[in-house]
Amino acid sequence: MRTATYFFIFLNLSLALFEEPAVYPLPFLATSVLEVLCLLVFLGRLTHFAKVTLHNVFWKDTKNICIMVAILLSLTDLAIYGVLRLYDVRSIRWSRIVRPIFLINFAESRQIRRAFRSIRNTLPEITYVFLLFMFSLLMFSLMALKLFGERNLRTAEGLPYFRNYLEIVFDLYVLVTTANSPDVMMPAFDFSSWYALFFIAFVIVNTYIFMSLFLAVVYNNYKKHLKVMRAGACE
């Protein structure tokens, strides 16, 4: 039973690879039939669990409620999407975001729930580091706007360079991951090599300091909560 449940959970999650838009698209009828099959298996598993559990205990368990709501939302979304598709109306399968609920809330997924609770308990404690990082990002973006916004610089594609504050925030946020390095700094560097100091300072502060600090806080707090949960389970 556990193996079958995990198989259909995996199949339900993997449907996102074949539904529009997808790299390997399958016909809508094929993916919808597979999804309905998975939902019927989940409903059958939940019904079986209700038969061997006390009525009051079953309905007080939020995991069971979450699974039922996820099944209902998925079926409703699938029906609406199918009807709109018949009339050639484009829509989005918004119920895909509820599919991980099945992985978390079934009784067999105790270890996954434990890890999920640790992540949930860790989030409030990393908020302060995240807010400091965002404050640093916003301040550097403001400095970039003042430094480059009035110099009529342009990118290699001929677009205005660092003149819109929100676009600057996004570009510098991507620079934290170094995904757009060094392209994002080249227009400023071509204008004056001294402007490289701004980007060097940004990378040192945000990529090397804040990201390392953020990772350390996440790891330590997650490890602490996981240890507490394991101690509680042993007791």
Stockholm file with secondary structure:
# STOCKHOLM 1.0

chainA/1-235         MRTATYFFIFLNLSLALFEEPAVYPLPFLATSVLEVLCLLVFLGRLTHFAKVTLHNVFWKDTKNICIMVAILLSLTDLAIYGVLRLYDVRSIRWSRIVRPIFLINFAESRQIRRAFRSIRNTLPEITYVFLLFMFSLLMFSLMALKLFGERNLRTAEGLPYFRNYLEIVFDLYVLVTTANSPDVMMPAFDFSSWYALFFIAFVIVNTYIFMSLFLAVVYNNYKKHLKVMRAGACE
#=GR chainA/1-235 SS CHHHHHHHHHHHHHGGGTSSSCSSCCCHHHHHHHHHHHHHHHHHHHHHHHHTSCHHHHHHCHHHHHHHHHHHHHHHHHHHHHHHHHTTCCCCCGGGGGTHHHHHHSTTCHHHHHHHHHHHHHGGGGHHHHHHHHHHHHHHHHHHHHHHTTTTCBCTTSCBCSCSHHHHHHHHHHHHTTTTTTGGGHHHHHHCGGGHHHHHHHIIIIIIIIHHHHHHHHHHHHHHHHHHHHHHHHC
#=GC SS_cons         CHHHHHHHHHHHHHGGGTSSSCSSCCCHHHHHHHHHHHHHHHHHHHHHHHHTSCHHHHHHCHHHHHHHHHHHHHHHHHHHHHHHHHTTCCCCCGGGGGTHHHHHHSTTCHHHHHHHHHHHHHGGGGHHHHHHHHHHHHHHHHHHHHHHTTTTCBCTTSCBCSCSHHHHHHHHHHHHTTTTTTGGGHHHHHHCGGGHHHHHHHIIIIIIIIHHHHHHHHHHHHHHHHHHHHHHHHC
//
